[in-house]
Amino acid sequence: MPEKVVRSRQPAHPKIIDVEEFVEAQLLRRSRAAGGLAASRKSERGPKATKRPCPLRGRVRCSHCTRRMEGTPRATRTYYRCSARTLVPGSPALNGHPKNVYLPETAVLEPLGKWLSGLFASENVDRTVSALVESQGKVGSSGNGHEAAKKRLEAAEGRLRRFQQAIASGIDPAALVEAVNEAQAQRAAAKAELEGVSAPGSRTGRSTP
């Protein structure tokens, strides 16, 4: 029973997993339990060992259910397949989903290879390289720092939202106090950086009289 759990104010032993991992696992368990035994089946395929290499592994998704398709060798050819039988019974994704969806690997690799060859053809290579360099941004530039701070802010706010969901699902708020405080501090620091103001507790180059 949650009310009988005893928690120490100081860590009693080295942590096995992070608080965030615990929260994610609890939310996933509760969401699947809410749908019964059938809902406990995977809605997204994990990696599967194959004897034949699949260049597009994990990159091809079914247009009906949006799940990753699995590589399926057939004689000398490879297909990417999505089987309706692996969907959760009663799932909306089953509506109109064929029994099996197959995509021949050659149907993707051949046009993909031609597209890549065109990008690095002699007449296009300079433009392609310039686009790649521009997409990376300048290391140490203010724009790059701004984007990094923005991503940290989004990550911190995402953590706080997950903690709120965990509390709403019944997890004891006391177990999340430190993690919530840490996420709030990270959010405040990222906001301060975005606004051009030093984060609380940080040192600046100014000296006080």
C-alpha positions, 0 to 999 in steps of 0.5 A, spaced: 500 500 500 502 506 498 500 509 504 505 504 508 511 506 504 516 509 508 521 514 505 527 516 508 529 524 507 536 522 506 538 517 500 539 510 504 543 506 498 545 508 491 540 509 486 538 503 481 534 507 476 533 515 476 526 518 478 525 519 471 525 512 469 521 510 475 516 515 473 516 513 465 515 506 467 509 507 472 506 511 467 506 506 462 504 500 466 498 504 468 496 506 461 496 499 459 493 496 465 487 501 464 486 498 457 486 491 460 490 485 458 490 486 450 492 493 451 499 490 454 501 488 447 506 493 444 503 498 440 510 500 437 515 494 434 522 494 438 528 492 434 528 485 431 534 480 430 535 478 422 540 474 419 540 479 413 542 486 413 536 491 412 538 498 410 532 501 412 531 498 419 527 502 423 526 508 418 520 505 414 513 506 417 506 503 415 501 508 412 495 505 415 497 505 423 504 509 423 508 503 426 515 501 424 515 496 419 519 489 420 524 487 415 522 480 412 526 476 407 523 472 401 528 468 397 533 473 395 529 479 396 527 483 402 520 486 404 518 491 409 512 488 412 506 490 417 501 485 420 495 487 422 495 481 427 500 484 431 495 490 433 491 491 439 484 488 438 479 493 438 485 498 436 482 504 431 488 503 427 485 496 425 480 500 421 481 499 414 488 496 415 490 490 410 492 483 413 499 484 411 502 490 408 508 489 404 513 494 401 519 491 397 526 494 399 528 495 392 522 500 391 525 504 396 533 503 395 533 504 387 530 511 387 533 513 394 540 511 391 538 516 385 536 521 389 543 521 393 547 520 387 544 527 384 545 531 391 553 529 390 553 530 383 559 534 380 554 540 379 550 539 385 556 538 390 557 545 392 550 546 394 549 540 398 555 541 402 553 548 403 546 546 405 549 541 410 554 546 413 548 551 414 544 546 417 549 544 423 550 552 425 556 555 427 559 552 433 559 557 439 555 562 435 549 566 439 544 563 434 547 556 436 547 557 444 540 560 443 537 554 440 541 549 445 537 553 451 531 553 447 531 545 447 533 545 454 527 549 456 523 544 452 526 538 455 525 541 462 518 543 461 517 536 458 519 533 465 515 537 469 509 535 465 510 528 466 511 529 473 504 532 473 501 526 469 505 521 474 502 525 480 495 525 477 495 518 476 496 516 483 504 516 484 506 520 491 508 527 490 513 526 496 517 521 491 518 526 486 520 533 490 527 533 488 526 531 481 521 536 480 525 542 484 531 540 479 527 540 473 524 547 475 531 550 476 533 547 469 527 551 466 529 557 470 536 557 468 534 556 460 529 561 461 534 566 464 539 564 458 534 565 453 532 572 456 540 574 456 540 574 464 544 570 468 541 564 471 540 564 479 546 563 483 551 564 477 557 568 477 557 574 472 563 578 470 561 584 474 564 586 481 559 589 486 561 595 491 
